[in-house]
Amino acid sequence: MSRYDAIEDPLCYPGTQVLINKADLRDQDELDQFEQLMFLSRAEEELPAGVLDFEHYKTIHHHFFQDVYEWAGEIRRIRTGKGGNWFCYPEYIDREMHKLFAQLADEEHLTGVEDYKLFSARAAYYVAEINAVHPFREGNGRCQLTFLNMLLRNSGVELNEDNLDPKRFMEAMIDSFHDDNRLLAKEIETMIAEVP
Ligand SMILES: Nc1ncnc2c1ncn2[C@@H]1O[C@H](COP(=O)(O)OP(=O)(O)OP(=O)(O)O)[C@@H](O)[C@H]1O
């Protein structure tokens, strides 16, 4: 929910950086709270079924944010960045995401990778790439973490989010934007707990 570097966004109330939302909240703090509340209540529900491809990923975003934004589940249409790092231009998002998920399917969604270190390295690669594309206008971080969870569950392991240190994880995400996934892989490794 940290703010974006964005230019002239038709999704925002005119003259503000507040995204137009279904509750018509014009105050950013109030919107942040509402968004998180809706996200958490949808997160309690079963996730939409799918085959972990880009269509599925968009459905998950829609599931989480359908109560807040009309465009939930849709690709971002403007250029955005964070902290001076600009994400994929919107015209290439669809192509890049399809490429990435096809690659993941070729790797059988990592289901055969038994070594935790290797699994963490490959999962870090996919999370980093999805982050660099940043397909949605908002809600990418939460979808990325859900994606990670799904990858792990597919492989019979559980993500222990109690071991997630938000500051360290964010630093790792930023490093990954600059093509160094080592910290992110390490963070993922510390969050893996074997299912009994
Ligand atoms: N400077 C940065 N460079 C690259 N990636 C970044 C940077 N800052 C944040 N990110 C990534 O962007 C994500 C946030 O994206 P976005 O705001 O769309 O998601 P969110 O779910 O709304 O927010 P959050 O992840 O903070 O809950 C972070 O979780 C992190 O992975």
The ligand as an SDF file (V2000), in Angstrom:
LIG
                    3D

 31 33  0  0  0  0  0  0  0  0999 V2000
   11.4060    0.4860   -4.5030 N   0  0  0  0  0  0  0  0  0  0  0  0
   10.8850   -0.6730   -4.9120 C   0  0  0  0  0  0  0  0  0  0  0  0
   11.4170   -1.3270   -5.9600 N   0  0  0  0  0  0  0  0  0  0  0  0
   10.9090   -2.4870   -6.3990 C   0  0  0  0  0  0  0  0  0  0  0  0
    9.8340   -3.0890   -5.8350 N   0  0  0  0  0  0  0  0  0  0  0  0
    9.2590   -2.4820   -4.7950 C   0  0  0  0  0  0  0  0  0  0  0  0
    9.7350   -1.2460   -4.2800 C   0  0  0  0  0  0  0  0  0  0  0  0
    8.9580   -0.8760   -3.2260 N   0  0  0  0  0  0  0  0  0  0  0  0
    8.0310   -1.8420   -3.1020 C   0  0  0  0  0  0  0  0  0  0  0  0
    8.1860   -2.8210   -4.0180 N   0  0  0  0  0  0  0  0  0  0  0  0
    7.3720   -4.0220   -4.2180 C   0  0  0  0  0  0  0  0  0  0  0  0
    6.0480   -3.5980   -4.5100 O   0  0  0  0  0  0  0  0  0  0  0  0
    5.1310   -4.2410   -3.6270 C   0  0  0  0  0  0  0  0  0  0  0  0
    3.9810   -3.3330   -3.3260 C   0  0  0  0  0  0  0  0  0  0  0  0
    3.1850   -3.2040   -4.4850 O   0  0  0  0  0  0  0  0  0  0  0  0
    1.6810   -2.7110   -4.3270 P   0  0  0  0  0  0  0  0  0  0  0  0
    1.6400   -1.4300   -3.5570 O   0  0  0  0  0  0  0  0  0  0  0  0
    1.0000   -2.7810   -5.6480 O   0  0  0  0  0  0  0  0  0  0  0  0
    1.1230   -3.8960   -3.4560 O   0  0  0  0  0  0  0  0  0  0  0  0
    0.1790   -3.8370   -2.2090 P   0  0  0  0  0  0  0  0  0  0  0  0
   -0.2380   -5.2450   -1.9290 O   0  0  0  0  0  0  0  0  0  0  0  0
   -0.8760   -2.8120   -2.4580 O   0  0  0  0  0  0  0  0  0  0  0  0
    1.1530   -3.2660   -1.1020 O   0  0  0  0  0  0  0  0  0  0  0  0
    1.9910   -3.9800    0.0600 P   0  0  0  0  0  0  0  0  0  0  0  0
    2.8530   -5.0410   -0.5760 O   0  0  0  0  0  0  0  0  0  0  0  0
    2.8010   -2.8510    0.6180 O   0  0  0  0  0  0  0  0  0  0  0  0
    0.9490   -4.5400    0.9990 O   0  0  0  0  0  0  0  0  0  0  0  0
    5.9420   -4.5590   -2.3870 C   0  0  0  0  0  0  0  0  0  0  0  0
    5.3770   -5.6430   -1.6860 O   0  0  0  0  0  0  0  0  0  0  0  0
    7.2930   -4.9030   -2.9790 C   0  0  0  0  0  0  0  0  0  0  0  0
    7.2800   -6.2530   -3.3860 O   0  0  0  0  0  0  0  0  0  0  0  0
  1  2  1  0
  2  3  1  0
  2  7  2  0
  3  4  2  0
  4  5  1  0
  5  6  2  0
  6  7  1  0
  6 10  1  0
  7  8  1  0
  8  9  2  0
  9 10  1  0
 10 11  1  0
 11 12  1  0
 11 30  1  0
 12 13  1  0
 13 14  1  0
 13 28  1  0
 14 15  1  0
 15 16  1  0
 16 17  2  0
 16 18  1  0
 16 19  1  0
 19 20  1  0
 20 21  2  0
 20 22  1  0
 20 23  1  0
 23 24  1  0
 24 25  2  0
 24 26  1  0
 24 27  1  0
 28 29  1  0
 28 30  1  0
 30 31  1  0
M  END
$$$$
